[in-house]
Amino acid sequence: MAWPYLFIAGSLEVVWALLLKQSDGFSKLWPSLGFIAAGAGSIVLLTLALRDLPVGTAYAAWTGIGAVGTALFGVVFFSESASGPRLASIALIVIGLVGTYVFGD
């Protein structure tokens, strides 16, 4: 169950990052509360994954999932740059995530 926990934890990291932006410096109540809930859920699930995974593997995968997901959401929903070098850089993170999964245990 460690990897599913970790994937959901990374996905919640995307959610809290996006809600952090939407909270406008914690001046908007609902995005701020959503940020807190998603952040707490992400940390709890990361903690559960750490029962069975090495900390370096789990943390690298957690941050990688969050970084890739947040960057892709930014491109798709917030008209952030989709330049070739940026997408290539995101692809390199994905390659690292796959390597973390394949060689991490």
N, CA, C and O atoms as a GROMACS GRO file, in nm:
protein
  420
    1MET      N    1   0.082  -0.122   0.000
    1MET     CA    2   0.000   0.000   0.000
    1MET      C    3   0.085   0.126   0.000
    1MET      O    4   0.031   0.236  -0.016
    2ALA      N    5   0.215   0.115   0.017
    2ALA     CA    6   0.299   0.234   0.029
    2ALA      C    7   0.293   0.321  -0.096
    2ALA      O    8   0.279   0.443  -0.085
    3TRP      N    9   0.304   0.261  -0.213
    3TRP     CA   10   0.307   0.342  -0.335
    3TRP      C   11   0.172   0.408  -0.364
    3TRP      O   12   0.171   0.524  -0.404
    4PRO      N   13   0.058   0.340  -0.346
    4PRO     CA   14  -0.068   0.413  -0.362
    4PRO      C   15  -0.083   0.530  -0.264
    4PRO      O   16  -0.130   0.637  -0.301
    5TYR      N   17  -0.042   0.509  -0.138
    5TYR     CA   18  -0.044   0.619  -0.042
    5TYR      C   19   0.042   0.736  -0.091
    5TYR      O   20   0.003   0.852  -0.083
    6LEU      N   21   0.159   0.700  -0.142
    6LEU     CA   22   0.251   0.804  -0.187
    6LEU      C   23   0.196   0.879  -0.308
    6LEU      O   24   0.211   1.001  -0.317
    7PHE      N   25   0.134   0.807  -0.401
    7PHE     CA   26   0.076   0.872  -0.518
    7PHE      C   27  -0.036   0.969  -0.477
    7PHE      O   28  -0.044   1.081  -0.527
    8ILE      N   29  -0.121   0.925  -0.387
    8ILE     CA   30  -0.230   1.013  -0.340
    8ILE      C   31  -0.172   1.131  -0.263
    8ILE      O   32  -0.219   1.244  -0.278
    9ALA      N   33  -0.070   1.106  -0.182
    9ALA     CA   34  -0.005   1.215  -0.108
    9ALA      C   35   0.052   1.318  -0.205
    9ALA      O   36   0.038   1.439  -0.183
   10GLY      N   37   0.118   1.272  -0.312
   10GLY     CA   38   0.171   1.364  -0.413
   10GLY      C   39   0.061   1.440  -0.485
   10GLY      O   40   0.076   1.558  -0.516
   11SER      N   41  -0.048   1.371  -0.512
   11SER     CA   42  -0.163   1.437  -0.576
   11SER      C   43  -0.222   1.545  -0.486
   11SER      O   44  -0.261   1.652  -0.532
   12LEU      N   45  -0.228   1.516  -0.357
   12LEU     CA   46  -0.276   1.618  -0.263
   12LEU      C   47  -0.179   1.734  -0.252
   12LEU      O   48  -0.219   1.847  -0.222
   13GLU      N   49  -0.051   1.708  -0.277
   13GLU     CA   50   0.046   1.818  -0.280
   13GLU      C   51   0.013   1.914  -0.394
   13GLU      O   52   0.026   2.035  -0.380
   14VAL      N   53  -0.029   1.859  -0.508
   14VAL     CA   54  -0.073   1.943  -0.620
   14VAL      C   55  -0.192   2.028  -0.577
   14VAL      O   56  -0.197   2.148  -0.602
   15VAL      N   57  -0.288   1.964  -0.511
   15VAL     CA   58  -0.408   2.035  -0.467
   15VAL      C   59  -0.371   2.148  -0.373
   15VAL      O   60  -0.418   2.261  -0.391
   16TRP      N   61  -0.286   2.121  -0.272
   16TRP     CA   62  -0.256   2.229  -0.178
   16TRP      C   63  -0.176   2.340  -0.242
   16TRP      O   64  -0.191   2.456  -0.205
   17ALA      N   65  -0.090   2.306  -0.339
   17ALA     CA   66  -0.014   2.411  -0.408
   17ALA      C   67  -0.108   2.502  -0.487
   17ALA      O   68  -0.094   2.625  -0.484
   18LEU      N   69  -0.203   2.442  -0.556
   18LEU     CA   70  -0.298   2.523  -0.633
   18LEU      C   71  -0.388   2.606  -0.541
   18LEU      O   72  -0.418   2.721  -0.570
   19LEU      N   73  -0.431   2.547  -0.430
   19LEU     CA   74  -0.513   2.622  -0.335
   19LEU      C   75  -0.434   2.732  -0.266
   19LEU      O   76  -0.490   2.837  -0.232
   20LEU      N   77  -0.306   2.710  -0.245
   20LEU     CA   78  -0.223   2.815  -0.188
   20LEU      C   79  -0.224   2.938  -0.278
   20LEU      O   80  -0.233   3.051  -0.229
   21LYS      N   81  -0.214   2.916  -0.408
   21LYS     CA   82  -0.220   3.027  -0.504
   21LYS      C   83  -0.357   3.095  -0.498
   21LYS      O   84  -0.368   3.217  -0.497
   22GLN      N   85  -0.462   3.012  -0.492
   22GLN     CA   86  -0.598   3.066  -0.491
   22GLN      C   87  -0.633   3.137  -0.361
   22GLN      O   88  -0.723   3.221  -0.358
   23SER      N   89  -0.562   3.105  -0.253
   23SER     CA   90  -0.593   3.167  -0.124
   23SER      C   91  -0.555   3.314  -0.118
   23SER      O   92  -0.598   3.387  -0.029
   24ASP      N   93  -0.473   3.357  -0.214
   24ASP     CA   94  -0.432   3.498  -0.222
   24ASP      C   95  -0.371   3.545  -0.090
   24ASP      O   96  -0.417   3.640  -0.028
   25GLY      N   97  -0.265   3.474  -0.050
   25GLY     CA   98  -0.197   3.510   0.075
   25GLY      C   99  -0.280   3.482   0.198
   25GLY      O  100  -0.273   3.556   0.297
   26PHE      N  101  -0.360   3.377   0.193
   26PHE     CA  102  -0.450   3.336   0.302
   26PHE      C  103  -0.557   3.442   0.331
   26PHE      O  104  -0.608   3.449   0.443
   27SER      N  105  -0.590   3.522   0.230
   27SER     CA  106  -0.695   3.623   0.250
   27SER      C  107  -0.834   3.571   0.210
   27SER      O  108  -0.934   3.637   0.237
   28LYS      N  109  -0.840   3.454   0.148
   28LYS     CA  110  -0.968   3.394   0.109
   28LYS      C  111  -0.988   3.268   0.192
   28LYS      O  112  -0.903   3.179   0.194
   29LEU      N  113  -1.100   3.261   0.261
   29LEU     CA  114  -1.125   3.156   0.360
   29LEU      C  115  -1.124   3.015   0.301
   29LEU      O  116  -1.045   2.931   0.345
   30TRP      N  117  -1.208   2.988   0.202
   30TRP     CA  118  -1.225   2.850   0.156
   30TRP      C  119  -1.100   2.792   0.090
   30TRP      O  120  -1.064   2.678   0.119
   31PRO      N  121  -1.032   2.867   0.004
   31PRO     CA  122  -0.906   2.811  -0.048
   31PRO      C  123  -0.802   2.791   0.063
   31PRO      O  124  -0.722   2.697   0.057
   32SER      N  125  -0.803   2.877   0.163
   32SER     CA  126  -0.709   2.863   0.275
   32SER      C  127  -0.739   2.737   0.355
   32SER      O  128  -0.647   2.664   0.392
   33LEU      N  129  -0.867   2.713   0.383
   33LEU     CA  130  -0.905   2.592   0.456
   33LEU      C  131  -0.877   2.467   0.374
   33LEU      O  132  -0.834   2.365   0.427
   34GLY      N  133  -0.902   2.475   0.244
   34GLY     CA  134  -0.871   2.363   0.155
   34GLY      C  135  -0.723   2.333   0.152
   34GLY      O  136  -0.682   2.217   0.149
   35PHE      N  137  -0.641   2.439   0.151
   35PHE     CA  138  -0.496   2.424   0.156
   35PHE      C  139  -0.455   2.347   0.282
   35PHE      O  140  -0.374   2.255   0.275
   36ILE      N  141  -0.510   2.386   0.396
   36ILE     CA  142  -0.475   2.321   0.522
   36ILE      C  143  -0.516   2.173   0.520
   36ILE      O  144  -0.439   2.086   0.561
   37ALA      N  145  -0.638   2.145   0.471
   37ALA     CA  146  -0.686   2.007   0.467
   37ALA      C  147  -0.603   1.922   0.371
   37ALA      O  148  -0.564   1.810   0.405
   38ALA      N  149  -0.577   1.974   0.252
   38ALA     CA  150  -0.499   1.898   0.154
   38ALA      C  151  -0.355   1.878   0.202
   38ALA      O  152  -0.296   1.771   0.184
   39GLY      N  153  -0.299   1.981   0.263
   39GLY     CA  154  -0.163   1.970   0.316
   39GLY      C  155  -0.155   1.866   0.427
   39GLY      O  156  -0.062   1.786   0.430
   40ALA      N  157  -0.251   1.868   0.516
   40ALA     CA  158  -0.252   1.770   0.625
   40ALA      C  159  -0.270   1.628   0.570
   40ALA      O  160  -0.201   1.536   0.613
   41GLY      N  161  -0.361   1.613   0.476
   41GLY     CA  162  -0.382   1.481   0.416
   41GLY      C  163  -0.258   1.431   0.344
   41GLY      O  164  -0.224   1.313   0.352
   42SER      N  165  -0.190   1.521   0.275
   42SER     CA  166  -0.069   1.485   0.204
   42SER      C  167   0.039   1.436   0.299
   42SER      O  168   0.104   1.334   0.274
   43ILE      N  169   0.057   1.508   0.408
   43ILE     CA  170   0.159   1.471   0.506
   43ILE      C  171   0.124   1.340   0.575
   43ILE      O  172   0.212   1.256   0.596
   44VAL      N  173  -0.003   1.320   0.608
   44VAL     CA  174  -0.045   1.195   0.673
   44VAL      C  175  -0.018   1.077   0.580
   44VAL      O  176   0.036   0.975   0.624
   45LEU      N  177  -0.055   1.089   0.455
   45LEU     CA  178  -0.033   0.978   0.361
   45LEU      C  179   0.115   0.956   0.334
   45LEU      O  180   0.158   0.842   0.318
   46LEU      N  181   0.194   1.063   0.328
   46LEU     CA  182   0.339   1.047   0.314
   46LEU      C  183   0.394   0.971   0.435
   46LEU      O  184   0.479   0.884   0.420
   47THR      N  185   0.346   1.004   0.552
   47THR     CA  186   0.390   0.935   0.674
   47THR      C  187   0.356   0.786   0.668
   47THR      O  188   0.437   0.703   0.708
   48LEU      N  189   0.237   0.753   0.619
   48LEU     CA  190   0.200   0.612   0.605
   48LEU      C  191   0.290   0.540   0.504
   48LEU      O  192   0.330   0.426   0.526
   49ALA      N  193   0.322   0.608   0.395
   49ALA     CA  194   0.411   0.548   0.294
   49ALA      C  195   0.550   0.525   0.352
   49ALA      O  196   0.617   0.428   0.315
   50LEU      N  197   0.593   0.613   0.441
   50LEU     CA  198   0.726   0.600   0.500
   50LEU      C  199   0.740   0.479   0.592
   50LEU      O  200   0.852   0.443   0.629
   51ARG      N  201   0.630   0.416   0.627
   51ARG     CA  202   0.639   0.292   0.705
   51ARG      C  203   0.713   0.184   0.626
   51ARG      O  204   0.782   0.101   0.685
   52ASP      N  205   0.696   0.184   0.493
   52ASP     CA  206   0.751   0.077   0.410
   52ASP      C  207   0.855   0.123   0.309
   52ASP      O  208   0.925   0.039   0.252
   53LEU      N  209   0.867   0.252   0.285
   53LEU     CA  210   0.961   0.302   0.184
   53LEU      C  211   1.075   0.378   0.250
   53LEU      O  212   1.056   0.439   0.356
   54PRO      N  213   1.193   0.375   0.189
   54PRO     CA  214   1.302   0.458   0.240
   54PRO      C  215   1.266   0.606   0.227
   54PRO      O  216   1.198   0.646   0.133
   55VAL      N  217   1.312   0.686   0.322
   55VAL     CA  218   1.275   0.828   0.324
   55VAL      C  219   1.320   0.900   0.197
   55VAL      O  220   1.246   0.982   0.144
   56GLY      N  221   1.439   0.870   0.148
   56GLY     CA  222   1.487   0.937   0.027
   56GLY      C  223   1.401   0.907  -0.095
   56GLY      O  224   1.371   0.995  -0.175
   57THR      N  225   1.362   0.782  -0.108
   57THR     CA  226   1.276   0.740  -0.218
   57THR      C  227   1.139   0.806  -0.208
   57THR      O  228   1.089   0.863  -0.304
   58ALA      N  229   1.079   0.796  -0.090
   58ALA     CA  230   0.944   0.850  -0.071
   58ALA      C  231   0.940   1.001  -0.089
   58ALA      O  232   0.851   1.054  -0.156
   59TYR      N  233   1.037   1.070  -0.031
   59TYR     CA  234   1.036   1.216  -0.041
   59TYR      C  235   1.061   1.262  -0.184
   59TYR      O  236   0.996   1.355  -0.232
   60ALA      N  237   1.154   1.197  -0.253
   60ALA     CA  238   1.181   1.233  -0.393
   60ALA      C  239   1.058   1.212  -0.478
   60ALA      O  240   1.024   1.296  -0.561
   61ALA      N  241   0.990   1.100  -0.460
   61ALA     CA  242   0.870   1.072  -0.539
   61ALA      C  243   0.758   1.169  -0.504
   61ALA      O  244   0.688   1.217  -0.592
   62TRP      N  245   0.741   1.197  -0.375
   62TRP     CA  246   0.634   1.288  -0.330
   62TRP      C  247   0.652   1.428  -0.390
   62TRP      O  248   0.558   1.486  -0.444
   63THR      N  249   0.773   1.480  -0.380
   63THR     CA  250   0.797   1.614  -0.435
   63THR      C  251   0.791   1.613  -0.587
   63THR      O  252   0.747   1.710  -0.648
   64GLY      N  253   0.837   1.504  -0.649
   64GLY     CA  254   0.832   1.495  -0.795
   64GLY      C  255   0.690   1.493  -0.848
   64GLY      O  256   0.657   1.563  -0.944
   65ILE      N  257   0.606   1.412  -0.784
   65ILE     CA  258   0.464   1.408  -0.824
   65ILE      C  259   0.402   1.546  -0.808
   65ILE      O  260   0.329   1.592  -0.895
   66GLY      N  261   0.430   1.611  -0.697
   66GLY     CA  262   0.376   1.745  -0.674
   66GLY      C  263   0.427   1.846  -0.775
   66GLY      O  264   0.350   1.928  -0.825
   67ALA      N  265   0.556   1.840  -0.806
   67ALA     CA  266   0.614   1.936  -0.900
   67ALA      C  267   0.558   1.917  -1.041
   67ALA      O  268   0.519   2.014  -1.106
   68VAL      N  269   0.554   1.793  -1.086
   68VAL     CA  270   0.503   1.765  -1.221
   68VAL      C  271   0.354   1.800  -1.231
   68VAL      O  272   0.311   1.867  -1.325
   69GLY      N  273   0.277   1.756  -1.134
   69GLY     CA  274   0.134   1.784  -1.138
   69GLY      C  275   0.103   1.932  -1.133
   69GLY      O  276   0.018   1.980  -1.208
   70THR      N  277   0.172   2.004  -1.046
   70THR     CA  278   0.148   2.148  -1.035
   70THR      C  279   0.190   2.220  -1.163
   70THR      O  280   0.119   2.309  -1.210
   71ALA      N  281   0.303   2.182  -1.219
   71ALA     CA  282   0.350   2.245  -1.343
   71ALA      C  283   0.252   2.219  -1.457
   71ALA      O  284   0.222   2.309  -1.535
   72LEU      N  285   0.203   2.096  -1.468
   72LEU     CA  286   0.109   2.063  -1.576
   72LEU      C  287  -0.024   2.135  -1.559
   72LEU      O  288  -0.081   2.184  -1.656
   73PHE      N  289  -0.073   2.142  -1.436
   73PHE     CA  290  -0.195   2.218  -1.411
   73PHE      C  291  -0.175   2.365  -1.448
   73PHE      O  292  -0.264   2.428  -1.504
   74GLY      N  293  -0.059   2.418  -1.416
   74GLY     CA  294  -0.030   2.557  -1.452
   74GLY      C  295  -0.034   2.580  -1.602
   74GLY      O  296  -0.086   2.681  -1.648
   75VAL      N  297   0.020   2.485  -1.678
   75VAL     CA  298   0.019   2.496  -1.824
   75VAL      C  299  -0.124   2.487  -1.877
   75VAL      O  300  -0.166   2.569  -1.959
   76VAL      N  301  -0.197   2.387  -1.829
   76VAL     CA  302  -0.331   2.359  -1.884
   76VAL      C  303  -0.435   2.461  -1.840
   76VAL      O  304  -0.516   2.506  -1.921
   77PHE      N  305  -0.434   2.499  -1.712
   77PHE     CA  306  -0.542   2.580  -1.659
   77PHE      C  307  -0.508   2.726  -1.633
   77PHE      O  308  -0.598   2.809  -1.619
   78PHE      N  309  -0.379   2.759  -1.627
   78PHE     CA  310  -0.341   2.896  -1.595
   78PHE      C  311  -0.256   2.962  -1.702
   78PHE      O  312  -0.192   3.064  -1.678
   79SER      N  313  -0.256   2.902  -1.820
   79SER     CA  314  -0.185   2.958  -1.936
   79SER      C  315  -0.037   2.986  -1.908
   79SER      O  316   0.020   3.082  -1.960
   80GLU      N  317   0.025   2.901  -1.826
   80GLU     CA  318   0.168   2.916  -1.804
   80GLU      C  319   0.242   2.860  -1.925
   80GLU      O  320   0.184   2.788  -2.007
   81SER      N  321   0.367   2.894  -1.936
   81SER     CA  322   0.447   2.858  -2.052
   81SER      C  323   0.447   2.706  -2.077
   81SER      O  324   0.463   2.626  -1.984
   82ALA      N  325   0.430   2.670  -2.203
   82ALA     CA  326   0.441   2.530  -2.246
   82ALA      C  327   0.554   2.518  -2.347
   82ALA      O  328   0.544   2.444  -2.444
   83SER      N  329   0.660   2.592  -2.323
   83SER     CA  330   0.774   2.590  -2.415
   83SER      C  331   0.839   2.452  -2.416
   83SER      O  332   0.825   2.374  -2.322
   84GLY      N  333   0.908   2.424  -2.523
   84GLY     CA  334   0.977   2.296  -2.536
   84GLY      C  335   1.072   2.268  -2.420
   84GLY      O  336   1.067   2.160  -2.362
   85PRO      N  337   1.159   2.363  -2.387
   85PRO     CA  338   1.250   2.336  -2.275
   85PRO      C  339   1.178   2.310  -2.142
   85PRO      O  340   1.222   2.227  -2.063
   86ARG      N  341   1.069   2.380  -2.118
   86ARG     CA  342   0.995   2.358  -1.993
   86ARG      C  343   0.932   2.219  -1.992
   86ARG      O  344   0.940   2.148  -1.892
   87LEU      N  345   0.870   2.180  -2.103
   87LEU     CA  346   0.809   2.048  -2.109
   87LEU      C  347   0.915   1.938  -2.103
   87LEU      O  348   0.892   1.833  -2.044
   88ALA      N  349   1.030   1.962  -2.164
   88ALA     CA  350   1.140   1.865  -2.156
   88ALA      C  351   1.188   1.851  -2.012
   88ALA      O  352   1.221   1.741  -1.968
   89SER      N  353   1.193   1.961  -1.940
   89SER     CA  354   1.235   1.957  -1.800
   89SER      C  355   1.135   1.878  -1.715
   89SER      O  356   1.173   1.801  -1.628
   90ILE      N  357   1.007   1.899  -1.743
   90ILE     CA  358   0.903   1.823  -1.672
   90ILE      C  359   0.917   1.675  -1.705
   90ILE      O  360   0.903   1.590  -1.617
   91ALA      N  361   0.945   1.644  -1.831
   91ALA     CA  362   0.965   1.504  -1.872
   91ALA      C  363   1.083   1.442  -1.798
   91ALA      O  364   1.078   1.324  -1.761
   92LEU      N  365   1.188   1.518  -1.775
   92LEU     CA  366   1.303   1.465  -1.700
   92LEU      C  367   1.263   1.430  -1.556
   92LEU      O  368   1.310   1.331  -1.501
   93ILE      N  369   1.177   1.512  -1.497
   93ILE     CA  370   1.129   1.481  -1.362
   93ILE      C  371   1.048   1.351  -1.365
   93ILE      O  372   1.062   1.268  -1.275
   94VAL      N  373   0.965   1.334  -1.467
   94VAL     CA  374   0.887   1.210  -1.481
   94VAL      C  375   0.980   1.090  -1.493
   94VAL      O  376   0.957   0.986  -1.432
   95ILE      N  377   1.085   1.104  -1.573
   95ILE     CA  378   1.183   0.995  -1.586
   95ILE      C  379   1.244   0.964  -1.449
   95ILE      O  380   1.261   0.847  -1.414
   96GLY      N  381   1.276   1.067  -1.373
   96GLY     CA  382   1.328   1.047  -1.238
   96GLY      C  383   1.228   0.977  -1.148
   96GLY      O  384   1.267   0.893  -1.066
   97LEU      N  385   1.100   1.011  -1.162
   97LEU     CA  386   0.998   0.944  -1.082
   97LEU      C  387   0.990   0.796  -1.115
   97LEU      O  388   0.980   0.712  -1.026
   98VAL      N  389   0.994   0.765  -1.243
   98VAL     CA  390   0.990   0.624  -1.284
   98VAL      C  391   1.113   0.552  -1.228
   98VAL      O  392   1.102   0.440  -1.178
   99GLY      N  393   1.229   0.615  -1.236
   99GLY     CA  394   1.349   0.554  -1.181
   99GLY      C  395   1.340   0.536  -1.031
   99GLY      O  396   1.387   0.435  -0.977
  100THR      N  397   1.279   0.631  -0.963
  100THR     CA  398   1.260   0.620  -0.819
  100THR      C  399   1.173   0.500  -0.786
  100THR      O  400   1.200   0.427  -0.690
  101TYR      N  401   1.070   0.479  -0.867
  101TYR     CA  402   0.980   0.364  -0.845
  101TYR      C  403   1.052   0.232  -0.877
  101TYR      O  404   1.047   0.138  -0.799
  102VAL      N  405   1.117   0.227  -0.992
  102VAL     CA  406   1.180   0.103  -1.036
  102VAL      C  407   1.298   0.064  -0.948
  102VAL      O  408   1.315  -0.053  -0.915
  103PHE      N  409   1.380   0.161  -0.912
  103PHE     CA  410   1.503   0.131  -0.840
  103PHE      C  411   1.499   0.170  -0.691
  103PHE      O  412   1.599   0.159  -0.621
  104GLY      N  413   1.381   0.215  -0.643
  104GLY     CA  414   1.374   0.272  -0.509
  104GLY      C  415   1.370   0.175  -0.394
  104GLY      O  416   1.416   0.208  -0.285
  105ASP      N  417   1.316   0.058  -0.414
  105ASP     CA  418   1.301  -0.034  -0.300
  105ASP      C  419   1.426  -0.113  -0.274
  105ASP      O  420   1.430  -0.194  -0.182
   0.00000   0.00000   0.00000
